[in-house]
């Protein structure tokens, strides 16, 4: 088996999302689903302040690393650009568990 570390491409995004879901199940993913994860990685992939590396073996992605010096700023920008798309799921989750968003919001700003 030969592994290769390379820059991620658009065609890697579905595989990256599956890998993320498998290894990083968390509140944001539970609230917003795979679409959120896909959109976020797509935003990072197109950012000039971030790069994404994947470890691949022929057609499968077995590892991923997103690298930036400005994670908070990129996340804030992503949230602002996609605010309306994720607003309804966020409101539903805030009503169920408000403390989660209060803590996360304070970490962003």
N, C-alpha and C positions, 0 to 999 in steps of 0.2 A: 504494500500500500504506500502510495506516494502522497505526501501532503504538501500543499503550497499556500503560502501566505501572500495575499494580493489585495489590491484595492477592490472594494465592493463595487458592484454595478447595479443598475436598476433591476436586472434580471435576478439578482440575488435577494431582493427584498422579501419575496414570499418565504424563502428559506430562512432568512434572518428572523422574520416574525415568528415562524414556527419554533426556532431555536430559543428565541426570547420567551415565548409562552411556556415552553418546557422548563426553562431554568429561572425565570424571574417573575413568577406569578405574584402580582401585588395589587394593591387597591386601584391604581390607575387603570391597569389592564382589566380588572374585574368590572369597573364602572364603564369604561369606554370600549372595551373589546379590541379585537385584532386590528380594526380599522385605525384606531388611535395609534397603535404601535407601528403600523405600516406608515402612516402619515408622518409620524415623528422621525423614523429612520429615513424616510424619503427627504424630509426637510434637512436632516443632518447631511445626507449624501450630497445634496445640492448646495450646501453652505460652503463658502470659501474660508470659513474659520474652523472647519472640522474635517476629519477624514475618517473613513470606516475601513478597517481591514477585516478580511475574512480568512479563515483557515479552511481550505477546501480539499476535497478528495474527489476528483472527477466531477460528478454532478451534485454532490452534497456539500453543504456548508456545515462544518463541525465546530466552528468557533467564530466569534465576532468581537471586535473591539472598536468602539467609537472614541476618537481622541480629539480633545479640544482644550484650549486654555481658558475658555469662557463658558462652562456648562450652564451656569445660572442664567446668563444673558441669552444664550441660544434657546433655553427652555422657555423663558419669558416671552421672547419674540414668537416662538412657535405657538404658545398659548394665545397671545394677542391676535395673531394672524388667523387662528382657527377657532376663535372664541365662540362664534355662533354655532359651529358644527358640534361642539361638545358641551354647549350650555345646558341643554335639557337633561342629559345623563348626569351632569355635575349637580344640578339642582336636586334631582331625585336622591343622589347619594348624600348630599349635604343634609337633607331632611332626615335621612336614616342615621347618619353618623357625623354630626357637625364638627366634632373635635378633630377628626382627621384632617379636614380642610383648613381649619384654623392653624394647626401646627404646620402643615405644608405651605400654606400661604405665607406665613411669617418667615419661613426658610427662604422663599423666593425673593423677598424684598427686604 
